[in-house]
Amino acid sequence: MESITETEIIGTSTQGVTITQTAADRVQRLMEERSVVGHALRVFVSGGGCSGLQYGMALESQPRETDFRYSLHGVDVVVDPVSIDYLMGATIDYVDDLMGGGFRIENPNAVSSCGCGHSFRTKDQAAGEAEASGGCDCH
């Protein structure tokens, strides 16, 4: 994949998805370890998880024409048109502590999330669904 140029960037990091320098460094190391340098980081939302929606990330070799594209800290980030509504303004970070490392998403659109932070609920999800209790069956 060719690097995303400035004219292909839709929005800015404050309007779309932001990735911290720490997370970008980790993504670049993952690409080097897997010999997939030049891929983009796909960030998406899918149904499931204990709170109703869950985050996903993958290394993408061929972004789609309809993807929102960002280039931050040397990493190309792509988000599909459905997921961008849930991820607008989100920040992706990488945390490495004594309990283990992993990517964390701080999402201003999430009104609740499960204990592990991998699934969330938005204010627009159907009223009447049970609120997440903070318990988590995600692993």
Residue pairs with C-beta under 8 A, 6 or more apart in sequence:
1 38
1 39
1 40
1 60
1 61
1 62
1 63
1 76
3 38
3 71
3 76
4 40
4 69
4 70
4 71
4 76
6 71
8 69
9 69
9 70
9 71
10 16
10 68
10 69
10 70
11 68
11 70
13 19
13 70
13 72
14 89
15 88
15 89
16 68
16 70
16 79
16 84
16 87
16 88
16 89
17 43
17 68
17 70
17 77
17 79
17 84
17 87
17 88
17 90
17 91
17 92
18 72
18 90
18 91
18 92
19 27
19 41
19 70
19 72
19 73
19 75
19 77
19 91
19 92
19 93
20 73
20 91
20 92
20 93
20 94
21 73
22 93
22 94
22 95
23 75
23 92
23 93
23 94
23 103
24 72
24 73
24 74
24 75
25 73
25 94
26 94
26 103
27 41
27 75
28 74
28 75
30 59
31 37
31 38
31 39
31 59
34 59
36 59
36 61
39 59
39 60
39 61
39 76
40 59
40 60
40 63
40 69
40 75
40 76
40 77
40 78
41 57
41 58
41 59
41 60
41 75
41 76
41 77
41 78
42 56
42 57
42 58
42 59
42 60
42 63
42 67
42 77
42 78
42 79
42 80
43 55
43 56
43 57
43 77
43 78
43 79
43 83
43 87
43 90
43 92
43 105
44 55
44 56
44 57
44 58
44 79
44 80
44 83
45 53
45 54
45 55
45 56
45 82
45 83
45 86
45 87
46 53
46 54
46 56
47 53
47 54
48 54
48 119
49 114
49 118
49 119
49 120
49 138
50 114
50 119
50 132
50 135
50 136
50 137
50 138
51 112
51 113
51 114
51 119
51 120
51 121
51 132
52 119
52 120
52 121
52 125
52 129
52 132
53 86
53 119
53 120
53 121
53 122
53 125
54 118
54 119
54 120
54 138
55 105
55 118
55 119
55 120
57 92
57 103
60 78
63 69
63 76
63 78
64 78
64 80
66 80
66 81
67 78
67 79
67 80
67 81
68 78
68 79
68 80
68 81
68 84
69 76
69 77
69 78
70 76
70 77
70 78
70 79
71 77
77 92
79 87
86 107
86 109
86 122
87 105
87 107
87 109
88 108
88 109
89 107
89 108
89 109
90 105
90 106
90 107
90 108
90 109
91 105
91 106
92 103
92 104
92 105
93 103
93 104
93 105
93 106
94 101
94 102
94 103
94 104
95 101
95 102
95 104
104 117
105 117
107 113
107 120
109 122
109 123
110 120
110 121
110 122
111 121
111 122
111 123
112 120
112 121
112 131
112 132
113 119
113 120
113 121
113 132
114 120
114 132
114 134
114 135
114 136
114 138
115 134
115 135
115 136
115 138
116 136
116 138
116 139
118 138
119 132
119 138
121 129
121 131
121 132
